[in-house]
Amino acid sequence: MRAATADEQRHALDIAYRRAHLSLDDLWLAYFTLGGEAGPMEVEAYLHGLMPLPRGQRDMLAHAVNERLDDLTTRLRVPYTRTLRDPTPITGPLAALAGLLDGTLQAAPEELVRLLPLAADALGVRAVLHVIDYAQRQLVPVHLDPAGRGRIVGGEPLGVDSTLAGQAFQRGRAISSPADDRHRMWVPVIDGVERLGVLEITPGDDEDLDDPQLRRDCLWVANLVGHLISAGGAYGDAFDAVRRTKPRSASGELIWNLIPPLTAGTDRFVIAGQFEPCDDVGGDAFDYALSQETARLAIFDATGHSLASGLAAAAALAASRNSRRSGAGLVEQASAIDDVIATHFADRMMYVSGILAEIDLTTGRLRFIVAGHPAPLLLRDGKVVKSLAGDGRGMFGLQMRAMSVGEETLEPGDRLLLYTDGITEARDRDGQFFGSDRLENFLQRADAAGYPPPETVRRLTRAVMEHQHGRLQDDATVLLASWLPTPSEHPAPGTRHPSPSADLTTPRPTSTPES
């Protein structure tokens, strides 16, 4: 709305004042409430063009009339003496995003499910949210409870490995159904780089799902939905309940509430982790902390398979995290873990194996401590080139003050796998281990297929479960880190730097992917 001259404003005010059916007293009272300084007689004289008013006072009168016009839902407006921003549109991507943001302020997490159709309507489409279960095998559609209790419920799930919705989740990109099918588009729901589900988008009467701008608009909405799911999870259980496919043990609940998101990343580094069984985690845990220059990783495996094992793993994670956040190095972190395990779990003869690692993302220098734990695997150029055992040391809790820190120089593009022995020692019905050879072969085939870290991790844990025919004898936990190549400082004309999450969301071209 452009700025108006004094004459234009007074003329418009005179017309709008009469259209608004306001008495002079009503107008003056509304104007005075806004901070107006002129008296009733001065306002009347201004309306008849007999005397001027200062610019600010004129705008207050204009606003008083416009508020009345808003109540009457008329399009007539009195102009202001300054340029104003256009009001928030009622359709389009900005309306959709603003509706979600405004609607979720001071709202329960499940309110997002009610607001999503309104946001989709602003884009001219319909949308249904499907969230990923914690085992990352199913996408569960989320609906408001038909009983009208204000809660959300899950519908019939879609398989991640058998549907177009699952392909969109795996690839991290929007996928449309074939033209001869019911026309739909599946859009990944991602918070930063963590995959949380997909949106099922169906077109309105006049919308084309192949329109590039509509696809981009839907991706914006999906990204915001992902952020709102994560934010709501900090103070509500609605989405958590839908994502659980079976009851969780007390030990599993403890660990899930301590670990960071399963996937995270910066423009230089992507990390992804997973547990099996995800609902009955015993003594496994992992942790990480990312900055622009450093990546710090940790993985733990407590002896036993009880709640006490979960407590020991949680204590190790807390001691490591507290020490790290206080500025301590790897040796000091290891000593802190030793102390807490020896102090609180020695009488139960309980110890914790683990790995602490630190990567300098400016030089590639990797420093690590292996404490009675399977050695990390280093992947380079699609092959497992080294097992990083270092000098090693005993498990945490044995209070081994003399310890060495292993070192290795990484190259951009390298991947580092940390895992617990539940991966390699998983046995089938004939007693055959999953084993190191099968693990290395899997990693090399996954790299050749171009799978990003979270999809590699998801498929690895699925392969371990299938090897045991769905019956896991021990917790199996993995943490896969990828140091991304630095984008060229001088890209070719017309090209752009890769997306910060390119290694997460865009698989490399490949021939036939592993099933």
Salt bridges, closest charged atoms under 4 A:
GLU8 OE2 - ARG2 NH2 3.13
ASP14 OD2 - ARG18 NH2 2.91
ASP59 OD2 - ARG82 NH1 2.80
GLU67 OE2 - HIS63 NE2 3.47
ASP70 OD1 - ARG77 NH2 2.42
GLU111 OE2 - ARG114 NH2 2.45
ASP145 OD2 - ARG151 NE 2.64
ASP161 OD1 - ARG458 NH2 2.64
ASP161 OD1 - ARG462 NH1 2.87
ASP191 OD1 - HIS227 ND1 3.78
GLU200 OE1 - HIS130 NE2 2.98
GLU200 OE2 - ARG182 NH1 3.79
GLU200 OE2 - ARG184 NH1 3.12
ASP240 OD2 - ARG244 NE 2.65
GLU253 OE1 - ARG244 NH2 2.67
GLU253 OE2 - ARG248 NH1 3.74
GLU276 OE2 - ARG137 NH2 2.81
ASP287 OD1 - ARG321 NH2 2.85
ASP287 OD2 - ARG324 NH1 3.03
ASP338 OD2 - ARG393 NH1 2.95
ASP339 OD1 - ARG401 NH2 2.63
GLU358 OE1 - ARG296 NE 3.26
GLU407 OE2 - ARG365 NH2 2.69
GLU407 OE2 - ARG367 NE 3.98
GLU408 OE2 - LYS386 NZ 3.03
GLU411 OE1 - ARG380 NE 3.63
ASP414 OD2 - ARG380 NH2 2.75
ASP447 OD1 - ARG508 NH2 3.40
GLU455 OE1 - ARG195 NH1 2.88
GLU455 OE2 - ARG458 NH2 2.81
GLU455 OE2 - ARG459 NE 2.80
GLU466 OE2 - ARG462 NE 3.74
ASP474 OD1 - HIS305 NE2 2.93
ASP503 OD1 - ARG415 NH2 3.77
GLU514 OE2 - ARG445 NH1 3.25
